[in-house]
Amino acid sequence: MKKLLVVCGAGHATSTIAVAKIKEWLQKEHLTEEVQVYQSKIADELNKIDDYDAVISTTIVPDSIKDKVINGLGLLTGLGVEQIYSEIRERMDI
């Protein structure tokens, strides 16, 4: 099973919204059995980023991990959502 991490500044508000939208998309695409979604705050996950197949963030991330993280702000604004889902598919090879 693939592991997808969704992070925000505190691990509560914006990541909760993003997780709900991602889970809805996974269900629509019949991928719920292939992807486990995790939620946390960025500070708790900095040293564990490589444990996940993909990481989505709704907050600013350090430059040292930027290339490993998908910007998830579009999940909150509604802009570029399909691009985010496309990046998830590509990074997770699903």
C-alpha positions in Angstrom: 0.0 0.0 0.0 1.2 3.5 -0.9 1.6 6.1 1.8 0.5 9.7 1.3 1.2 12.3 4.0 -0.7 15.6 4.2 0.8 18.3 6.4 0.0 21.8 7.5 1.4 24.1 10.1 -0.4 22.7 13.1 -1.7 19.4 11.7 -5.3 20.3 12.2 -7.2 22.8 10.1 -6.0 23.0 6.5 -4.7 19.5 6.4 -8.1 18.2 7.5 -9.7 19.9 4.6 -7.1 18.6 2.2 -7.3 15.1 3.5 -11.1 15.1 3.1 -10.8 16.2 -0.6 -8.0 13.7 -1.3 -10.0 10.8 0.3 -13.1 11.8 -1.8 -10.9 11.8 -4.9 -9.3 8.5 -4.0 -12.8 7.0 -3.6 -14.0 8.4 -6.9 -10.9 6.9 -8.6 -11.3 3.6 -6.9 -7.9 3.9 -5.2 -8.8 3.7 -1.5 -7.4 0.2 -1.3 -4.1 1.3 -2.8 -3.3 4.5 -0.8 -3.2 5.1 3.0 -3.5 8.8 3.9 -1.7 10.2 6.9 -2.1 13.7 8.5 0.4 15.6 10.6 2.1 18.9 11.2 5.2 19.7 9.1 7.5 20.1 12.2 6.8 16.5 13.2 7.6 15.0 9.8 10.7 16.8 8.6 13.0 13.9 9.4 10.5 11.3 8.1 9.6 12.7 4.7 11.3 9.7 2.9 8.9 7.3 4.7 6.1 8.4 2.4 5.5 7.9 -1.3 4.2 11.4 -1.6 3.8 14.4 0.6 1.3 17.3 0.2 1.6 20.5 2.2 -0.8 23.4 2.7 2.0 25.4 4.4 5.5 26.6 3.6 8.1 23.9 3.8 11.9 24.2 4.3 14.0 24.4 1.1 15.7 21.1 2.1 12.5 19.1 1.4 10.7 21.3 -1.2 11.5 19.0 -4.1 9.8 16.1 -2.3 6.6 18.0 -1.5 3.5 18.8 -3.6 2.0 22.2 -2.9 -1.6 21.5 -1.8 -2.9 25.0 -1.5 -5.1 24.4 -4.6 -7.1 21.9 -2.5 -8.1 24.8 -0.3 -8.7 27.4 -3.1 -10.0 25.1 -5.8 -7.4 26.3 -8.2 -5.2 23.7 -9.9 -6.8 20.8 -8.1 -6.6 18.4 -11.1 -2.9 19.2 -11.4 -2.4 18.3 -7.7 -4.2 15.0 -8.3 -2.1 14.4 -11.4 1.1 15.0 -9.4 -0.1 12.5 -6.7 -0.7 9.9 -9.4 2.8 10.5 -10.8 4.7 10.5 -7.6 2.9 7.5 -6.2 2.8 5.6 -9.5 -0.9 4.8 -9.3 
